[in-house]
Amino acid sequence: MSTKLRQRVDERISDPIWWNDVLQLAKTVLAAVTAWVVAASVLDLPQPFLAPWSALLVVHATVYRTFSKGTQQVAATVVAVILATIVGETFGLTTGAITLLLVVALLLGAVPWLGAEATTIATTGLVVLTTGFESDVMLISRLLDTAIGVAVGLLVNVIVWPPLRRHTAARALDRIDDEIGALLVDMAGGLGDGCQDEDVDAWIDRSRDLDGEVDQAWALVRQAQESARMNPRRSARPMKNPEQWHGLLRRMEQSVAETRSLARTLGGQSAHKETWGDAFAVPWIEMLGDTGRAAADADPDAFHEVRRRLEAFTDELRTTERSAEWPIYGALIINLRNIIDAMDVVAEANPIGGNRLPLRVPGGPGAATTT
């Protein structure tokens, strides 16, 4: 196995998010297969296909959604079975009966509690209608199939390592502070080389992209919070009220806004380093780059050092002769200070969701060797 491929495999198998997705897939298959075995082999029901069908419907990404959404889908399945039986016994298996079934099923979308499940009612009803509706025994059998699938799906999703979306949200937060750091480093490098208007525009566009990532991170944190509801795992307790994560996201939002404000201030200057003078430009640009590296490395000590240097630099500026550039100096210093104040707490919280799993491909770099 090549080194590059081995690294990719190592990264994947040590990623808790990937394992969470694999586990959820395995649980879904386990629930469906178990429901089929119970309905077909244990109870010997005549057409047990609704058992795995119902199990698939109720295994959701979170325990809370398994109960809330699963209950809704189960109700839709029961309605579909009853509707198909009534239509079949009244009109038989005809084109008109299929048409009537689909129309009624989709009209049930007007019912708020079942509205999102109109397609489930239509498809389940169509399967039931076309596979037989001859007797009340068949109706009872299909309702029993549904009950088996629901029970198995709920038990598997709740008992077998119930899903907790903490790692997904944590990875999103970790990625944002890395990208904020990379943007600040690039800005410092661009200023040192003499940036152009297109560079400033690119920095502003990247800050807007970060806004979108922050919004997505908020959504993932809300999903993680939902995944903790009704979740029996001990690690779910902190996620039921993730105030720390909310605080970190607000700090990241502020940092992105301050970075965009800083870029707009830079965009208002026709020449940066030359206009400011080396006495301001050289130390300030160095501190901007160091702030970016501290954010990317999640290094709180580095943030404290940059803050100390910035405070000393500000005190030194007060003793110098005032110039026409002082308003720009002040704006840039305030932006940088606010970024440091916001991101040092984020750095202290890293790694937000815990470390990656210590899994590697056997025989990879660092593996023990034998003679």
C-alpha positions as CSV (number, residue, x, y, z in Angstrom):
1,M,0.0,0.0,0.0
2,S,1.4,3.4,-1.0
3,T,2.2,5.9,1.7
4,K,-0.4,8.4,0.3
5,L,-3.1,5.7,0.2
6,R,-2.1,4.5,3.7
7,Q,-2.4,8.1,5.1
8,R,-5.9,8.4,3.6
9,V,-7.0,5.1,5.0
10,D,-5.5,6.0,8.4
11,E,-7.3,9.4,8.4
12,R,-10.6,7.7,7.5
13,I,-10.5,4.9,10.1
14,S,-9.4,7.3,12.8
15,D,-12.3,9.7,12.1
16,P,-15.1,9.3,14.7
17,I,-17.6,10.9,12.3
18,W,-17.0,8.2,9.7
19,W,-17.4,5.4,12.3
20,N,-20.6,7.1,13.5
21,D,-22.0,6.9,9.9
22,V,-20.8,3.3,9.5
23,L,-22.5,2.3,12.8
24,Q,-25.7,4.0,11.8
25,L,-25.8,2.1,8.5
26,A,-25.1,-1.2,10.3
27,K,-27.8,-0.5,12.8
28,T,-30.3,0.2,10.0
29,V,-29.5,-3.0,8.3
30,L,-29.6,-4.9,11.6
31,A,-33.0,-3.5,12.5
32,A,-34.4,-4.4,9.1
33,V,-33.0,-7.9,9.0
34,T,-34.0,-8.6,12.6
35,A,-37.6,-7.5,11.9
36,W,-37.7,-9.7,8.8
37,V,-36.4,-12.7,10.8
38,V,-39.0,-12.2,13.6
39,A,-41.9,-11.7,11.2
40,A,-41.0,-14.4,8.6
41,S,-39.2,-17.1,10.6
42,V,-40.4,-16.7,14.2
43,L,-44.0,-15.7,13.7
44,D,-44.3,-17.2,10.2
45,L,-46.5,-14.3,8.9
46,P,-47.7,-14.8,5.3
47,Q,-46.3,-11.5,3.8
48,P,-43.8,-10.1,6.3
49,F,-42.3,-7.4,4.0
50,L,-43.8,-4.6,6.1
51,A,-41.7,-5.5,9.1
52,P,-38.3,-4.5,7.6
53,W,-40.0,-1.6,5.8
54,S,-41.2,-0.2,9.1
55,A,-37.9,-0.8,10.7
56,L,-36.1,1.2,8.0
57,L,-38.6,4.1,8.6
58,V,-37.9,4.5,12.3
59,V,-34.1,4.2,12.4
60,H,-33.2,7.9,12.3
61,A,-30.0,9.9,12.9
62,T,-31.0,10.7,16.5
63,V,-33.0,8.9,19.2
64,Y,-35.3,11.9,19.6
65,R,-36.1,11.9,15.9
66,T,-36.6,8.1,16.0
67,F,-39.5,8.6,18.4
68,S,-40.9,11.9,17.0
69,K,-40.5,11.3,13.3
70,G,-40.7,7.6,13.6
71,T,-44.1,7.8,15.3
72,Q,-45.3,10.0,12.4
73,Q,-44.1,7.6,9.8
74,V,-45.5,4.6,11.6
75,A,-48.9,6.3,11.7
76,A,-48.6,6.9,8.0
77,T,-47.8,3.3,7.4
78,V,-50.9,2.1,9.4
79,V,-53.1,4.6,7.6
80,A,-51.7,3.3,4.3
81,V,-52.4,-0.4,5.2
82,I,-56.0,0.4,6.2
83,L,-56.6,2.6,3.2
84,A,-55.3,0.0,0.7
85,T,-57.4,-2.7,2.3
86,I,-60.6,-0.6,2.1
87,V,-60.0,0.4,-1.5
88,G,-59.0,-3.1,-2.5
89,E,-62.0,-4.8,-1.0
90,T,-64.3,-2.2,-2.4
91,F,-63.0,-1.8,-6.0
92,G,-60.5,-4.7,-6.4
93,L,-57.2,-4.3,-8.1
94,T,-58.1,-2.0,-11.0
95,T,-56.6,1.1,-12.5
96,G,-59.4,3.1,-10.9
97,A,-58.6,1.7,-7.5
98,I,-54.9,2.6,-7.8
99,T,-55.9,6.1,-8.9
100,L,-58.3,6.5,-6.0
101,L,-55.7,5.2,-3.6
102,L,-53.0,7.6,-4.7
103,V,-55.4,10.6,-4.8
104,V,-56.6,10.0,-1.2
105,A,-53.1,9.3,0.1
106,L,-51.7,12.5,-1.4
107,L,-54.8,14.5,-0.1
108,L,-53.9,13.4,3.4
109,G,-51.0,15.7,3.0
110,A,-53.5,18.4,4.0
111,V,-53.4,16.9,7.5
112,P,-50.6,18.9,9.3
113,W,-49.4,15.9,11.4
114,L,-49.2,13.6,8.3
115,G,-48.4,16.2,5.7
116,A,-44.7,15.3,5.4
117,E,-45.6,11.6,5.0
118,A,-48.0,11.8,2.1
119,T,-45.5,10.0,-0.1
120,T,-45.0,7.3,2.5
121,I,-48.8,6.7,2.6
122,A,-49.0,6.6,-1.2
123,T,-46.1,4.2,-1.7
124,T,-46.9,1.8,1.2
125,G,-50.6,1.8,0.2
126,L,-49.6,1.0,-3.4
127,V,-47.5,-2.0,-2.3
128,V,-50.2,-3.3,0.0
129,L,-52.9,-3.0,-2.7
130,T,-50.9,-4.7,-5.4
131,T,-49.7,-7.6,-3.1
132,G,-53.1,-8.7,-1.8
133,F,-56.0,-7.5,0.4
134,E,-58.3,-10.6,0.5
135,S,-59.2,-10.9,4.1
136,D,-59.3,-9.4,7.6
137,V,-56.6,-11.8,8.6
138,M,-54.3,-10.3,6.0
139,L,-55.0,-6.8,7.4
140,I,-54.2,-8.0,11.0
141,S,-51.1,-9.7,9.7
142,R,-49.8,-6.5,8.0
143,L,-50.5,-4.4,11.1
144,L,-48.6,-6.9,13.1
145,D,-45.7,-6.7,10.6
146,T,-45.7,-3.0,11.0
147,A,-45.7,-3.2,14.8
148,I,-42.8,-5.7,14.7
149,G,-40.7,-3.4,12.5
150,V,-41.4,-0.4,14.7
151,A,-40.5,-2.2,17.9
152,V,-37.3,-3.6,16.5
153,G,-36.2,-0.3,14.9
154,L,-36.8,1.6,18.1
155,L,-35.0,-1.0,20.3
156,V,-32.0,-1.2,18.0
157,N,-31.5,2.6,17.6
158,V,-31.9,3.2,21.4
159,I,-30.0,0.2,22.8
160,V,-27.2,-0.3,20.3
161,W,-24.9,2.7,20.8
162,P,-27.6,5.5,20.3
163,P,-26.3,8.1,17.9
164,L,-24.7,11.3,19.3
165,R,-23.7,13.9,16.6
166,R,-21.2,15.6,18.9
167,H,-18.2,14.8,16.7
168,T,-19.7,16.2,13.5
169,A,-20.4,19.5,15.1
170,A,-17.0,19.6,16.8
171,R,-15.2,19.0,13.5
172,A,-17.1,21.9,11.9
173,L,-16.0,24.2,14.7
174,D,-12.4,23.1,14.5
175,R,-12.4,23.6,10.8
176,I,-13.7,27.2,11.1
177,D,-10.9,28.4,13.5
178,D,-8.3,26.8,11.2
179,E,-9.7,28.7,8.2
180,I,-9.8,32.0,10.2
181,G,-6.2,31.5,11.0
182,A,-5.3,30.7,7.4
183,L,-7.1,33.8,6.2
184,L,-5.2,36.0,8.7
185,V,-1.9,34.5,7.7
186,D,-2.6,35.1,4.0
187,M,-3.6,38.7,4.7
188,A,-0.3,39.3,6.6
189,G,1.6,37.7,3.7
190,G,-0.2,39.8,1.2
191,L,0.4,43.0,3.1
192,G,4.1,42.3,3.4
193,D,4.3,41.7,-0.4
194,G,2.2,44.8,-1.2
195,C,-1.4,43.7,-1.8
196,Q,-3.7,44.8,-4.6
197,D,-7.4,45.6,-4.7
198,E,-8.1,42.1,-6.0
199,D,-6.4,40.6,-3.0
200,V,-8.6,42.6,-0.6
201,D,-11.7,41.5,-2.6
202,A,-10.6,37.9,-2.3
203,W,-10.1,38.2,1.5
204,I,-13.6,39.7,1.8
205,D,-15.1,36.8,-0.2
206,R,-13.3,34.3,2.0
207,S,-14.8,35.9,5.1
208,R,-18.3,35.6,3.5
209,D,-17.6,31.9,2.9
210,L,-16.7,31.6,6.6
211,D,-20.1,33.2,7.4
212,G,-21.7,30.3,5.6
213,E,-19.6,27.8,7.5
214,V,-20.5,29.4,10.8
215,D,-24.2,29.1,9.9
216,Q,-23.7,25.4,9.0
217,A,-21.9,24.9,12.3
218,W,-24.8,26.4,14.2
219,A,-27.1,23.9,12.5
220,L,-24.8,21.0,13.3
221,V,-24.7,22.0,17.0
222,R,-28.5,22.1,17.1
223,Q,-28.5,18.6,15.6
224,A,-26.0,17.5,18.2
225,Q,-28.2,19.0,20.9
226,E,-31.2,17.1,19.5
227,S,-29.2,13.9,19.4
228,A,-28.7,14.2,23.1
229,R,-32.4,14.3,23.9
230,M,-33.7,11.0,25.1
231,N,-30.2,9.6,24.6
232,P,-29.2,7.2,27.5
233,R,-25.4,7.6,26.9
234,R,-23.6,9.4,29.7
235,S,-21.6,11.5,27.2
236,A,-24.9,13.0,25.9
237,R,-25.5,15.0,29.1
238,P,-23.2,18.0,28.2
239,M,-24.8,18.3,24.8
240,K,-28.3,18.7,26.2
241,N,-27.5,22.3,26.9
242,P,-24.3,23.1,24.9
243,E,-23.8,26.7,26.1
244,Q,-20.0,26.4,25.7
245,W,-20.4,25.6,22.1
246,H,-22.8,28.5,21.6
247,G,-20.3,30.8,23.2
248,L,-17.5,29.5,20.9
249,L,-19.6,30.0,17.8
250,R,-20.5,33.6,18.8
251,R,-16.7,34.3,19.2
252,M,-16.1,32.8,15.8
253,E,-18.8,35.0,14.3
254,Q,-17.2,38.0,15.9
255,S,-13.8,37.0,14.6
256,V,-15.1,36.6,11.0
257,A,-16.8,40.0,11.2
258,E,-13.7,41.7,12.6
259,T,-11.6,40.1,9.9
260,R,-13.9,41.4,7.2
261,S,-13.9,44.8,8.8
262,L,-10.1,44.7,8.8
263,A,-10.1,43.8,5.1
264,R,-12.4,46.6,4.2
265,T,-10.2,49.1,6.1
266,L,-7.2,47.8,4.1
267,G,-9.2,48.1,0.9
268,G,-9.6,51.8,1.6
269,Q,-5.9,52.4,1.4
270,S,-4.2,52.8,-2.0
271,A,-0.8,51.9,-0.6
272,H,-0.5,50.1,2.7
273,K,3.0,49.5,4.0
274,E,4.3,52.6,2.3
275,T,1.5,54.9,3.6
276,W,1.7,53.7,7.2
277,G,5.4,53.7,7.5
278,D,7.6,50.8,8.7
279,A,7.3,51.8,12.3
280,F,3.7,50.8,12.3
281,A,3.5,48.4,9.3
282,V,6.3,45.9,10.2
283,P,5.2,45.1,13.8
284,W,1.5,45.2,13.1
285,I,1.8,42.8,10.1
286,E,3.9,40.5,12.1
287,M,1.3,40.4,14.9
288,L,-1.4,39.8,12.3
289,G,0.4,36.8,11.0
290,D,1.2,35.5,14.4
291,T,-2.5,35.8,15.4
292,G,-3.4,33.7,12.3
293,R,-0.9,31.0,13.2
294,A,-2.1,30.9,16.8
295,A,-5.6,30.4,15.6
296,A,-4.6,27.7,13.1
297,D,-2.5,25.9,15.8
298,A,-5.1,26.5,18.6
299,D,-2.3,27.8,20.7
300,P,-3.6,30.0,23.6
301,D,-0.1,30.8,24.8
302,A,0.7,32.3,21.5
303,F,-2.5,34.4,21.7
304,H,-1.4,35.7,25.1
305,E,2.0,36.6,23.7
306,V,0.5,38.5,20.8
307,R,-1.8,40.3,23.1
308,R,1.1,41.4,25.3
309,R,3.0,42.6,22.2
310,L,0.0,44.5,20.9
311,E,-0.6,46.2,24.2
312,A,3.1,47.3,24.4
313,F,2.9,48.4,20.8
314,T,-0.2,50.5,21.5
315,D,1.5,52.1,24.6
316,E,4.5,52.9,22.4
317,L,2.4,54.6,19.8
318,R,0.9,57.0,22.4
319,T,4.4,58.5,22.9
320,T,5.0,59.1,19.2
321,E,4.0,62.2,17.2
322,R,0.5,62.1,15.8
323,S,0.1,61.6,12.1
324,A,-2.7,61.6,9.5
325,E,-2.7,57.8,9.6
326,W,-3.7,57.5,13.3
327,P,-7.4,56.7,12.5
328,I,-6.2,53.8,10.3
329,Y,-3.8,52.7,13.0
330,G,-6.6,52.7,15.6
331,A,-9.0,50.8,13.4
332,L,-6.5,48.1,12.6
333,I,-5.4,47.7,16.2
334,I,-8.9,47.5,17.4
335,N,-9.8,44.8,14.8
336,L,-6.7,42.8,15.7
337,R,-7.3,43.1,19.4
338,N,-10.9,42.0,19.1
339,I,-9.9,38.9,17.0
340,I,-7.3,38.0,19.7
341,D,-9.8,38.4,22.5
342,A,-12.4,36.3,20.7
343,M,-10.1,33.5,19.4
344,D,-8.0,32.9,22.5
345,V,-11.0,31.2,24.2
346,V,-11.6,29.1,21.1
347,A,-8.0,28.0,21.2
348,E,-8.2,27.0,24.8
349,A,-11.3,24.8,24.0
350,N,-9.5,22.9,21.3
351,P,-9.8,20.0,20.5
352,I,-13.5,20.8,21.0
353,G,-14.9,17.3,20.4
354,G,-12.0,15.3,21.7
355,N,-9.1,13.7,19.8
356,R,-9.3,11.5,16.8
357,L,-9.4,7.7,17.4
358,P,-6.0,6.1,17.7
359,L,-6.5,3.7,14.8
360,R,-4.0,3.1,12.0
361,V,-3.4,0.6,9.3
362,P,-1.1,-2.2,10.6
363,G,2.4,-1.8,9.4
364,G,2.1,1.9,8.8
365,P,4.6,4.7,9.7
366,G,5.6,4.3,13.4
367,A,4.5,0.7,13.6
368,A,6.7,-1.7,15.5
369,T,9.2,-3.7,13.4
370,T,10.5,-7.2,13.9
371,T,13.8,-8.7,13.0
